[in-house]
Amino acid sequence: MPKFVEYQDGDVEVTSRKPLRGTLELVTDDDDTVDMFLDRENAEWLMSALAEFLMQGEGDEMPKISIGRR
C-alpha cells in the first residue's frame, strides 16, 4: 500500500557540493519521516514538475507574466 508524504517546510540538507547531492525530509500521514534523495538532475526535474503543477492553478491565483515589448 503506498504511503502519502507531505513537505512541511523543511530545508534541503546538502551532503555534497561537488557533485551536488542532498536530502529533503518529507513526513508521512503516520508522522514518520522519509528522506528524498536529491542530486542536480532530479532536483531540476522536480523544479520543472512543480512549475508545471503551479501553472495548472486557476486564473486569478497565478500572477500574470508579461515578456517582451508593449
C-alpha positions in Angstrom: 0.0 0.0 0.0 1.5 3.4 -1.0 2.4 5.9 1.7 1.4 9.5 1.2 4.1 12.1 2.2 4.0 15.8 2.7 6.5 18.5 2.6 6.4 20.5 5.8 8.7 23.5 5.1 12.0 21.8 5.9 15.4 22.7 4.5 17.3 20.7 2.0 20.3 19.1 3.7 23.3 19.4 1.3 25.5 16.4 1.8 27.9 17.2 -1.1 28.6 20.2 -3.2 30.7 18.5 -5.9 28.7 16.6 -7.1 25.7 18.4 -5.7 23.7 16.0 -3.5 21.3 16.3 -0.6 18.1 15.1 1.0 14.7 16.7 1.6 12.7 15.4 4.6 9.1 14.5 4.0 6.5 13.4 6.6 4.0 10.6 6.2 0.5 10.6 7.5 1.7 8.4 10.4 4.2 11.1 11.3 7.1 9.0 10.1 9.8 10.8 8.1 11.1 9.9 4.7 14.3 11.4 3.2 14.1 12.1 -0.5 17.5 11.9 -2.2 18.4 14.8 -4.4 21.1 15.3 -7.0 21.3 18.1 -9.6 19.4 16.1 -12.3 16.4 15.0 -10.1 16.3 18.4 -8.4 15.9 20.1 -11.8 13.3 17.6 -12.8 11.4 18.2 -9.5 11.5 22.0 -10.1 10.1 21.6 -13.6 7.3 19.3 -12.4 6.4 21.8 -9.6 6.4 24.7 -12.0 4.0 22.7 -14.3 1.8 21.9 -11.4 1.6 25.6 -10.3 0.7 26.6 -13.9 -2.4 24.5 -13.5 -3.7 27.0 -10.9 -7.0 28.7 -11.8 -6.9 32.2 -13.4 -6.5 34.9 -10.8 -4.5 32.7 -8.4 -1.4 32.9 -10.7 0.5 36.1 -11.2 0.4 37.5 -14.8 3.8 37.5 -16.5 4.5 39.7 -19.5 7.6 39.2 -21.6 8.6 41.4 -24.5 7.7 44.9 -25.6 4.4 46.6 -25.1 
